[in-house]
Amino acid sequence: MSTTDVSVAPATLENALPDLALPADWTLADLQRHLGDIPPERIRLFPSPGLATEQDALDWNESKRGLCELVDRVLVDKAMGLYESVLAGLIVQALNNYLADHPLGIVTAPDGPFRLSGSLVRLPDVAFVRWERLPGRKLPSLRVFAGAPDLAIEILSPSNRPAEMHRKLVDYFEAGVRLVWYILNDT
């Protein structure tokens, strides 16, 4: 083959698209089922589902337009209202009060991201990480914690679906979370 010969792959849908985390023949219903029956109003369409990155999630969250998790390269709005936010704040305060006398680690609030895998960044409503897991036992200046928290707390919102919460539970435990609390919203 000379230096002027060029090999071109046949034009197919698979060759035209970047490496997708999702099958090219899926419908929105397939995507919703895959994500845990999440309501469509919580699925961001930009970047296109299957093409989102960790940086896209961070940019969205820093824009103050809401909070998104990255789930299989899809941006998914975090289901959290005023009640859930207040309750998360109270839990953070209670845990920090305990940790003031028992310095075991750090607590994060709902905007603290954890990279559970390359295409999965979760934002537990509250999380705890032991000092032993932090380099030099110091608060990291990272934008995303690379790994799972020791404790993940999720406050269930009206728009959370059972399949979604089951998937989160599986994601958390597969990533190494030691304990997950689900707080029911009785309002």
N, C-alpha and C positions, 0 to 999 in steps of 0.2 A: 504494500500500500504506500503510495507517495504522500508527501506532506500536504498535497492539495486535495487528497481524497477525504471525504467527510462521510461519516456514518450517521444516518438519521433514523431515529426510532419511528415506527409507524405512529400516525396521529390517532391517539385514542383518548378517551376521557381520563384514564389512569395516567397517561403520559402528560396530559395538559395540566393536571392539578398537582400542587405540591403534595408532599407526603402527608396524607390525612390520617387522623386518628379515628375517623369514622368511615364506614362503608359508603361508597359513592352513590349507591342506589337507595339510600335511606330516605324516608319521608319525615316530616316534622313529627308525626305520630311515633315513628320508630325512635327518633331522637328523644322525645319525651319519655317513652318507656325506658330507654337506656339510662336516662338521668334519674329515674325513680318517679315517673309520672308528675314531674314538676309542671305547674301551670305554664302555658306558653308565654304569658306576660313576664315571667321571670327569666326567660332565655334571651340573651342579647344576640342580635343579628349582625352586629359589627364588633370585631371582625367576624367573618362568616364562621358559623359553628364548624368545629374541626380544624380551624386555622389559628385560633387564639393562642397567645403565649403567656407565660408568666408576666412578662413586661406589660402586655396589654391589661392584665388584671391589676397590676400595680398602678399603671397610669389611670385606669378608671377609678380605682379606690382613692387615689390622691387628688382626683378632680373634684371631690366632694359631691358627686352626683349620686352617691349611694355606694354600697359595698357589693363586690362580686367575688365569687370563688371561681377558680379554674378547674373544670371537671372534664377530663378527656378532651382538652383543647377547646372547650366551650365555656364562654363566660355566663355564669348563672347568678342572678341577683340573690343576695342574701336576704332571706325572709326575716325581717326584724322591724317591729313597730315600737312605739313609745313604751308600752308595757314591758316588752322584752328588753329594751335598752335600760330602763330603770332597774329591772330585776338583775340584769348583768352587772350594772354598776354596784348594786348592793352586794352581790356575790364577790366581786373583785375586792370591795372594801372589807368584807368579812375575812376573806382569805389573806389579804395584806395585813389585817390586824393580827391574825394568828402568826403570820410569818415575821412580824416585828419581834415577837418573843421567841420564835423558833425559825431561825434563818435557814430554810431548807431549799429555797429557790426563788423563782420569779413567777408572777402572774401576768397574763396578757388579757386585754380587753377585746371586744368583737372585731377590731380592725387589725389584729395581730396575725399575719399570715404564716402558715406552716406548709412547707413543700413536702408533701408525702410521697410524691414521685415526680418524674419529669413533666407529666401532663396533669398533675393534681395538686392544687394549692387550696387548702381549706382554711377557713377563718372561724374557729370555734368561738362561741359567744364569750366564753371564758376558758383560759387554759393555764396550766401550771407546768413548769419545767424545773427539774432538780438542778441545783448548782453543779453537781458532779458532771452533768452533761454539757456544761458551758465551758469553753476554753478559758483556763485561768480563773475559773469561778467568777467571771466578770460579765456584766450585762453586755451582750453583743451589740455592735452598731450596724447590724445587718438589716436589710429591708425585709428579708424573708428568712425565717428560721429553717435551716435545712434539716428536716427530720420531723418526727412526731413529738407532740407534747407528752408528758407523763399522764396528765389528766386533761381530758377535753370535756367541756360542759356545753350542752346545746339546750337552749330554751325554746321549746316548741311553739311555733307561731301558727295561726289559723291556716296559712297557705302551705305549711309543711305537709307532705304526704307520707303515709306509712312506708311506701316503697323507697322514697327519698331518704328517710331516716334510717331504714334498714341498710341502704347502700352506704350511708355515712358511717354507720357502725362497722360494717365490713371494712371500709376504707381505713378507718382509724385503727382497728385491730391489726389489719394486715401491715400497716405502716409501723406498728410497734407501740401504739398508745396502750398504757397499762390499765387505765380505768376511764370509762365514759359515763357521764351523768346526763340523763335527759330530764329536764325540768318541765313539767306539764303546766300549760297556761290554763288556769281555771276561770278566767274572766269571761 
